Amino acid sequence: MGAGRDHPAGVALLPLPVSVPQGAGRRRAFPWRPALLTATLLVISTAATAQTESPGQTLKRVEQDLQADKALQKQLDRQSQTLQKELDELRDRLVGLADQERAQEDELAHLEESLTALEAQERNQAEKLEGERQQIAALLAALQRVARIPPEAALARPDGPVDTLRSALLLRDTVPALRARADALAQALTRLAETRETLQAQRSRTYAARLTLIDRQKEIGQLVARREELSRQTEEERQQVAQRTARLTGQAADLRQLMERIEAERRAAAAMAAKREAERLEAERREAERRLAEQRAAEQRQAEQKLAEQKAAEQRAAEQKLAEQRAADQRARAEAEAARTAPSAPAGERLPVGGRVTVRYGEADRYGATSRGVTIQARAGSTVVSPQAGTIVFAGPFRGYGQILIVEHSHGYHSLIAGFGRIDTAVGRRVATGEPIGLMPADGSPDLYFELRRHGQPINPQRGFGAPEGKGQG
């Protein structure tokens, strides 16, 4: 919505009605408000006579416009409450969809691990069956060669009857073993077919899970865009009314000053006879200024003394802070040693994104420095949520850290989250626990850094948000 243009008489016209989205694919227009129509007609009717009005008449007219704007502001407040209710419903839906997406990602990861195991099992069974098949084929070929020798030729062989009988007995013992191996081979082929059927079904479930995850992410993106549109329209309309009210207030103040100056000149003309009283007052004023100058000089000396004391106090505070920082680093290393035995975050804690924790609090990061937070390896394009309800106090790029977000929570807690591909919120916004606030980068295996602070001091994020007193927070 653009700002209204100024009227030639110095009074701005009110903006035309705006359209606010009301549901998917639908838009509704605000009706003309009575206060808006009244204010507009008042401006048009008084434009022709604005140049001939007295200051008192102009002031009265401007104050009437201010009253009309106040009525319009009340109507905007009621409409803002309706929009806020819709924003709250959108926020609840976003939180639910983010939880569904997190569960879908976990299920997809489980299916992919199961699919890898089934593929490995299929390869092992195929290789084993190929070896069995080659051995049975060699035995069958030997039996076929013996079976083709006629009895007369067998008696005439130089090996003698004893060797011939031994070969016959050996073949007679081989046939049952060969039959058993053939039966086992048939059973193994059956198991291989079942494994392949299971593998095919698992591939289908994995493909369906991937499609479902994509749908969840698209739906979240649409709801985030809807949330931003509602917030932007509500804020734009409020800003336009506030700007008009500010202009009218300034105009009223100028008119009041003009009338006061005229009245002051009249009183000055009548006060010429009281010149001696004025000279006495001037002398008193000069004496007061002299005393004020002396007082200011004394205050300046006190300020310089206080500044010196403050510098000394700051130096002592810096030394104390350095000692506290060293103690905090020692506590962080101790907590890191204890945290290595914990495979994941404690029950009930919500990390900003799902994935594997690669660097824990107090451990050495990839640069060799002691980590004051945790690093999570997430899936590309995953939704990042707020770990706790709070207010956005910073959102955007910062030095070499890329896109970062700082959320202020209650009881002195702050969350610092870095590694976004995209941020879907803005400074000053209130976010609920688990509400989507951005997305991870869309390629590779991105890392998200999460640091939790209380009263400015980093604490272990895997121990979660403690009680209001902060006991047991490291």
C-alpha positions as CSV (number, residue, x, y, z in Angstrom):
1,M,0.0,0.0,0.0
2,G,1.4,3.4,-0.9
3,A,1.2,6.5,1.2
4,G,-1.6,8.9,0.6
5,R,-0.7,12.1,-1.3
6,D,-0.9,15.5,0.4
7,H,-3.9,17.7,-0.2
8,P,-3.2,21.2,-1.5
9,A,-4.6,22.6,1.7
10,G,-2.0,20.7,3.7
11,V,-4.2,17.8,4.8
12,A,-3.5,14.3,3.4
13,L,-6.3,12.3,1.8
14,L,-7.0,8.9,3.5
15,P,-6.0,5.8,1.6
16,L,-8.4,3.8,-0.5
17,P,-9.7,0.4,0.9
18,V,-7.2,-2.4,0.6
19,S,-7.7,-6.2,-0.1
20,V,-6.5,-8.7,2.5
21,P,-6.2,-12.5,1.7
22,Q,-8.9,-14.5,3.4
23,G,-8.2,-18.2,2.7
24,A,-6.4,-20.0,-0.1
25,G,-7.1,-18.5,-3.6
26,R,-9.7,-16.0,-2.2
27,R,-9.4,-12.3,-1.5
28,R,-12.0,-10.0,0.2
29,A,-12.1,-6.1,0.1
30,F,-12.6,-4.0,3.2
31,P,-15.9,-2.0,2.7
32,W,-15.8,1.8,2.8
33,R,-15.7,2.8,6.5
34,P,-18.0,5.6,7.7
35,A,-15.0,7.5,9.3
36,L,-13.0,7.2,6.1
37,L,-15.9,8.6,3.9
38,T,-16.6,11.4,6.4
39,A,-12.9,12.5,6.5
40,T,-12.6,12.4,2.7
41,L,-15.8,14.5,2.2
42,L,-14.6,17.0,4.9
43,V,-11.3,17.5,3.1
44,I,-13.0,18.0,-0.3
45,S,-15.6,20.5,1.1
46,T,-13.0,22.6,2.9
47,A,-10.3,22.7,0.2
48,A,-11.7,25.7,-1.6
49,T,-11.9,27.9,1.6
50,A,-8.6,26.7,3.2
51,Q,-6.7,29.7,2.0
52,T,-9.2,32.2,3.7
53,E,-9.5,30.4,7.0
54,S,-8.3,32.0,10.2
55,P,-5.7,30.0,12.3
56,G,-8.4,29.1,14.8
57,Q,-10.8,27.7,12.1
58,T,-7.9,25.8,10.5
59,L,-6.9,24.3,13.9
60,K,-10.5,23.2,14.6
61,R,-10.7,21.6,11.1
62,V,-7.4,19.7,11.6
63,E,-8.5,18.5,15.1
64,Q,-11.7,17.2,13.5
65,D,-9.6,15.3,11.0
66,L,-7.6,13.9,13.9
67,Q,-10.8,12.6,15.5
68,A,-11.8,10.9,12.3
69,D,-8.4,9.2,12.1
70,K,-8.7,8.0,15.7
71,A,-12.0,6.3,14.8
72,L,-10.4,4.8,11.7
73,Q,-7.5,3.6,13.9
74,K,-10.0,1.8,16.2
75,Q,-11.5,0.0,13.2
76,L,-8.0,-1.0,12.1
77,D,-7.3,-2.4,15.5
78,R,-10.4,-4.6,15.4
79,Q,-9.5,-5.8,11.9
80,S,-6.0,-6.4,13.1
81,Q,-7.3,-8.6,15.9
82,T,-9.1,-10.7,13.3
83,L,-5.9,-11.0,11.2
84,Q,-3.9,-11.8,14.3
85,K,-6.3,-14.7,15.1
86,E,-5.8,-16.1,11.5
87,L,-2.0,-15.6,12.0
88,D,-2.1,-17.6,15.2
89,E,-4.1,-20.4,13.4
90,L,-1.5,-20.4,10.6
91,R,1.3,-20.6,13.2
92,D,-0.3,-23.6,14.9
93,R,-0.6,-25.3,11.5
94,L,3.0,-24.6,10.7
95,V,4.1,-26.1,14.0
96,G,2.1,-29.3,13.3
97,L,3.4,-29.6,9.7
98,A,7.0,-29.1,10.9
99,D,6.5,-32.0,13.4
100,Q,5.0,-34.2,10.6
101,E,8.0,-33.3,8.4
102,R,10.4,-34.2,11.1
103,A,8.7,-37.6,11.6
104,Q,8.6,-38.2,7.8
105,E,12.4,-37.5,7.6
106,D,13.0,-40.0,10.3
107,E,10.9,-42.6,8.6
108,L,12.6,-42.0,5.3
109,A,16.0,-42.4,6.8
110,H,14.9,-45.7,8.4
111,L,13.6,-46.9,5.1
112,E,16.8,-46.0,3.3
113,E,18.9,-47.9,5.9
114,S,16.6,-50.9,5.5
115,L,16.8,-50.7,1.7
116,T,20.6,-50.7,1.9
117,A,20.6,-53.8,4.1
118,L,18.2,-55.7,1.8
119,E,20.3,-54.9,-1.3
120,A,23.4,-56.2,0.5
121,Q,21.5,-59.4,1.5
122,E,20.4,-59.9,-2.1
123,R,23.9,-59.6,-3.4
124,N,25.3,-62.1,-0.8
125,Q,22.5,-64.7,-1.6
126,A,23.1,-64.3,-5.4
127,E,26.8,-64.9,-5.0
128,K,26.3,-67.9,-2.8
129,L,23.8,-69.5,-5.2
130,E,26.1,-68.9,-8.1
131,G,28.8,-70.9,-6.3
132,E,26.4,-73.8,-5.5
133,R,25.2,-73.8,-9.0
134,Q,28.7,-74.2,-10.5
135,Q,29.5,-77.1,-8.1
136,I,26.3,-79.0,-8.9
137,A,26.8,-78.5,-12.6
138,A,30.3,-80.1,-12.3
139,L,28.9,-83.2,-10.5
140,L,26.1,-83.6,-13.0
141,A,28.6,-83.5,-15.9
142,A,30.7,-86.3,-14.2
143,L,27.6,-88.4,-13.7
144,Q,26.6,-87.9,-17.4
145,R,30.0,-89.1,-18.6
146,V,29.9,-92.3,-16.4
147,A,26.3,-93.0,-17.5
148,R,27.4,-93.0,-21.2
149,I,29.9,-95.9,-20.7
150,P,28.3,-99.3,-21.8
151,P,28.7,-102.3,-19.3
152,E,30.8,-104.3,-21.8
153,A,33.2,-101.4,-22.1
154,A,33.4,-101.1,-18.4
155,L,34.3,-104.8,-18.1
156,A,37.0,-104.4,-20.7
157,R,38.6,-101.4,-19.1
158,P,42.2,-101.9,-17.8
159,D,41.2,-100.8,-14.3
160,G,39.9,-104.1,-13.4
161,P,36.5,-105.2,-11.8
162,V,37.5,-103.9,-8.3
163,D,38.1,-100.4,-9.5
164,T,34.9,-100.4,-11.6
165,L,32.9,-101.6,-8.6
166,R,34.5,-98.9,-6.4
167,S,33.5,-96.2,-8.9
168,A,29.9,-97.6,-9.0
169,L,29.7,-97.5,-5.2
170,L,31.1,-94.0,-5.1
171,L,28.5,-92.8,-7.6
172,R,25.7,-94.5,-5.7
173,D,26.7,-92.5,-2.5
174,T,27.0,-89.3,-4.5
175,V,23.5,-89.3,-5.9
176,P,21.7,-88.9,-2.5
177,A,24.1,-86.1,-1.5
178,L,23.6,-84.4,-4.9
179,R,19.8,-84.7,-4.4
180,A,20.0,-83.0,-1.0
181,R,22.2,-80.2,-2.4
182,A,19.7,-79.7,-5.2
183,D,16.8,-79.4,-2.7
184,A,18.8,-76.9,-0.6
185,L,19.5,-75.0,-3.8
186,A,15.8,-74.9,-4.6
187,Q,15.0,-73.6,-1.1
188,A,17.7,-70.9,-1.5
189,L,16.2,-69.8,-4.8
190,T,12.9,-69.5,-3.1
191,R,14.3,-67.3,-0.4
192,L,16.1,-65.2,-3.0
193,A,12.8,-64.6,-4.8
194,E,11.2,-63.6,-1.5
195,T,14.1,-61.3,-0.7
196,R,13.7,-59.6,-4.1
197,E,10.0,-59.2,-3.5
198,T,10.6,-57.6,-0.1
199,L,13.3,-55.4,-1.7
200,Q,10.9,-54.2,-4.4
201,A,8.2,-53.4,-1.8
202,Q,10.7,-51.6,0.3
203,R,11.7,-49.5,-2.7
204,S,8.1,-48.6,-3.3
205,R,7.6,-47.5,0.3
206,T,10.8,-45.5,0.1
207,Y,9.7,-43.8,-3.1
208,A,6.2,-43.0,-1.5
209,A,7.9,-41.6,1.6
210,R,10.1,-39.3,-0.5
211,L,7.0,-38.0,-2.4
212,T,5.1,-37.5,0.9
213,L,8.1,-35.5,2.3
214,I,8.2,-33.3,-0.8
215,D,4.4,-32.6,-0.4
216,R,4.9,-31.6,3.3
217,Q,7.8,-29.2,2.4
218,K,5.6,-27.6,-0.4
219,E,2.7,-27.1,2.0
220,I,5.0,-25.6,4.7
221,G,6.4,-23.2,2.1
222,Q,2.9,-22.1,1.0
223,L,1.8,-21.5,4.6
224,V,5.0,-19.5,5.4
225,A,4.3,-17.3,2.3
226,R,0.7,-16.8,3.5
227,R,1.9,-15.9,7.0
228,E,4.3,-13.3,5.6
229,E,1.6,-11.8,3.3
230,L,-0.9,-11.3,6.2
231,S,1.8,-9.8,8.5
232,R,3.0,-7.4,5.7
233,Q,-0.5,-6.1,4.8
234,T,-1.5,-5.5,8.5
235,E,1.7,-3.6,9.1
236,E,1.4,-1.5,5.9
237,E,-2.1,-0.3,6.7
238,R,-1.1,0.6,10.3
239,Q,1.9,2.5,9.0
240,Q,-0.1,4.6,6.6
241,V,-2.7,5.6,9.2
242,A,0.2,6.4,11.6
243,Q,1.9,8.6,9.0
244,R,-1.3,10.6,8.3
245,T,-1.9,11.0,12.0
246,A,1.6,12.3,12.5
247,R,1.3,14.9,9.7
248,L,-2.0,16.1,11.1
249,T,-0.6,16.3,14.6
250,G,2.4,18.4,13.4
251,Q,0.1,20.7,11.5
252,A,-2.1,21.2,14.7
253,A,1.0,21.9,16.7
254,D,2.2,24.6,14.2
255,L,-1.3,26.2,14.3
256,R,-1.3,26.3,18.1
257,Q,2.2,27.9,18.1
258,L,1.0,30.6,15.7
259,M,-2.0,31.4,17.9
260,E,0.2,31.4,21.0
261,R,2.6,33.8,19.3
262,I,-0.2,36.2,18.4
263,E,-1.4,36.2,22.0
264,A,2.1,36.7,23.3
265,E,2.5,39.8,21.1
266,R,-0.7,41.3,22.5
267,R,0.4,40.7,26.0
268,A,3.8,42.2,25.3
269,A,2.1,45.4,24.1
270,A,0.1,45.6,27.2
271,A,3.1,44.9,29.4
272,M,5.2,48.0,28.3
273,A,4.1,49.8,31.5
274,A,5.6,47.1,33.6
275,K,9.2,47.7,32.4
276,R,10.7,48.1,35.8
277,E,9.3,44.8,36.9
278,A,10.7,43.2,33.8
279,E,14.2,44.7,34.6
280,R,14.0,43.2,38.1
281,L,13.1,39.8,36.7
282,E,16.0,40.1,34.3
283,A,18.4,40.7,37.1
284,E,17.0,37.7,39.0
285,R,17.4,35.7,35.8
286,R,21.1,36.7,35.5
287,E,21.7,35.8,39.1
288,A,20.1,32.4,38.5
289,E,22.3,31.8,35.5
290,R,25.4,32.6,37.5
291,R,24.4,30.2,40.2
292,L,23.5,27.6,37.5
293,A,27.0,28.0,35.9
294,E,28.6,27.4,39.3
295,Q,26.4,24.4,39.9
296,R,27.3,23.0,36.4
297,A,31.0,23.5,37.1
298,A,30.6,21.5,40.4
299,E,28.7,18.8,38.5
300,Q,31.4,18.7,35.9
301,R,34.0,18.0,38.5
302,Q,31.8,15.4,40.1
303,A,31.3,13.8,36.6
304,E,35.0,13.7,36.0
305,Q,35.6,12.0,39.3
306,K,32.8,9.6,38.7
307,L,34.2,8.8,35.2
308,A,37.6,7.9,36.8
309,E,35.8,5.7,39.3
310,Q,33.8,4.0,36.5
311,K,37.0,3.3,34.5
312,A,38.5,1.6,37.5
313,A,35.3,-0.4,38.0
314,E,35.3,-1.4,34.4
315,Q,38.9,-2.6,34.6
316,R,38.0,-4.7,37.7
317,A,34.9,-6.0,35.9
318,A,37.0,-7.0,32.8
319,E,39.4,-8.9,35.1
320,Q,36.5,-10.6,36.8
321,K,34.9,-11.5,33.5
322,L,38.2,-13.0,32.2
323,A,38.4,-15.2,35.4
324,E,34.7,-16.2,34.9
325,Q,35.4,-17.0,31.2
326,R,38.3,-19.3,32.2
327,A,36.0,-21.0,34.7
328,A,33.3,-21.4,32.1
329,D,35.7,-23.0,29.7
330,Q,36.8,-25.5,32.4
331,R,33.1,-26.3,33.1
332,A,32.5,-26.6,29.3
333,R,35.3,-29.2,29.0
334,A,33.9,-31.1,31.9
335,E,30.4,-31.1,30.5
336,A,31.8,-32.2,27.1
337,E,33.4,-35.2,28.7
338,A,30.1,-36.1,30.3
339,A,28.1,-35.4,27.2
340,R,30.1,-37.9,25.0
341,T,28.3,-40.7,26.7
342,A,24.9,-39.2,25.7
343,P,23.9,-40.4,22.2
344,S,21.2,-37.7,21.7
345,A,19.4,-34.8,23.4
346,P,17.4,-35.5,26.6
347,A,13.7,-36.4,26.4
348,G,11.4,-33.5,25.8
349,E,14.1,-31.2,24.2
350,R,13.5,-29.7,20.7
351,L,16.6,-29.1,18.6
352,P,16.1,-26.6,15.7
353,V,16.5,-29.3,13.0
354,G,16.6,-33.1,12.9
355,G,19.8,-34.9,12.1
356,R,23.0,-36.2,13.6
357,V,25.0,-34.2,16.2
358,T,28.6,-34.1,14.9
359,V,30.1,-31.6,17.4
360,R,28.9,-31.4,21.0
361,Y,29.2,-28.6,23.5
362,G,32.8,-28.3,24.8
363,E,34.3,-30.4,22.1
364,A,36.9,-29.2,19.6
365,D,35.3,-28.0,16.4
366,R,36.9,-28.3,12.9
367,Y,39.0,-25.2,13.6
368,G,40.4,-26.7,16.8
369,A,38.5,-24.2,19.0
370,T,36.3,-25.2,21.9
371,S,32.7,-25.4,20.7
372,R,30.2,-23.3,22.7
373,G,27.2,-25.0,21.0
374,V,26.3,-28.1,19.0
375,T,26.7,-28.8,15.3
376,I,23.9,-30.9,13.6
377,Q,24.3,-32.5,10.2
378,A,20.8,-32.2,8.6
379,R,19.1,-33.3,5.4
380,A,19.3,-30.8,2.5
381,G,16.2,-28.5,2.5
382,S,15.0,-29.5,6.0
383,T,12.8,-27.1,7.9
384,V,14.4,-25.3,10.8
385,V,12.1,-24.6,13.8
386,S,12.3,-22.4,16.9
387,P,13.6,-24.5,19.8
388,Q,11.5,-22.4,22.3
389,A,8.9,-19.6,22.1
390,G,10.4,-16.1,21.9
391,T,11.0,-12.9,19.8
392,I,13.4,-12.5,16.8
393,V,16.0,-9.9,17.7
394,F,18.4,-10.5,14.7
395,A,17.9,-12.1,11.3
396,G,20.3,-11.9,8.3
397,P,24.0,-12.3,7.3
398,F,26.7,-11.6,9.9
399,R,30.4,-11.4,9.0
400,G,31.7,-14.8,8.0
401,Y,28.9,-16.8,9.6
402,G,26.4,-16.6,6.7
403,Q,22.7,-16.4,7.5
404,I,22.1,-16.4,11.3
405,L,19.1,-15.9,13.6
406,I,19.0,-14.8,17.3
407,V,15.8,-15.6,19.3
408,E,15.2,-14.0,22.7
409,H,13.4,-16.3,25.1
410,S,12.1,-15.7,28.6
411,H,14.2,-16.0,31.8
412,G,17.4,-14.5,30.2
413,Y,17.8,-17.2,27.5
414,H,19.0,-16.5,23.9
415,S,19.3,-18.9,21.0
416,L,21.9,-18.3,18.2
417,I,21.2,-20.4,15.1
418,A,23.5,-20.3,12.0
419,G,23.8,-22.2,8.7
420,F,20.4,-21.3,7.0
421,G,19.8,-21.6,3.3
422,R,16.8,-19.3,3.8
423,I,15.3,-17.4,6.7
424,D,11.4,-17.1,6.8
425,T,10.9,-14.6,9.6
426,A,11.9,-11.0,10.5
427,V,13.1,-9.0,13.5
428,G,10.4,-8.2,16.0
429,R,8.3,-11.3,15.2
430,R,7.0,-13.6,18.0
431,V,7.5,-17.3,17.3
432,A,6.0,-20.3,19.0
433,T,7.9,-23.4,20.2
434,G,8.5,-25.6,17.1
435,E,7.3,-22.9,14.6
436,P,9.2,-23.0,11.2
437,I,11.7,-20.1,10.9
438,G,13.7,-21.1,7.8
439,L,15.2,-23.9,5.6
440,M,18.5,-25.6,5.3
441,P,20.5,-25.2,2.1
442,A,19.0,-27.3,-0.7
443,D,22.2,-29.4,-1.6
444,G,24.7,-31.6,0.1
445,S,24.7,-32.5,3.8
446,P,24.5,-29.0,5.4
447,D,25.5,-28.3,9.0
448,L,23.5,-26.2,11.4
449,Y,25.1,-24.6,14.5
450,F,23.0,-24.1,17.6
451,E,24.2,-22.1,20.6
452,L,22.2,-21.5,23.8
453,R,23.1,-18.6,26.2
454,R,21.6,-17.5,29.5
455,H,22.4,-14.0,30.7
456,G,25.1,-13.8,28.0
457,Q,26.9,-17.0,29.1
458,P,27.0,-20.0,26.8
459,I,25.4,-23.2,28.3
460,N,25.1,-26.8,27.0
461,P,22.1,-26.8,24.6
462,Q,21.7,-30.6,25.0
463,R,20.7,-30.0,28.7
464,G,17.8,-27.9,27.4
465,F,16.0,-24.9,28.9
466,G,16.1,-25.1,32.7
467,A,13.9,-23.7,35.5
468,P,13.6,-19.8,35.8
469,E,16.4,-19.8,38.4
470,G,18.6,-21.5,35.9
471,K,19.8,-24.2,38.3
472,G,21.8,-27.0,36.7
473,Q,22.5,-25.1,33.5
474,G,26.3,-25.5,33.5
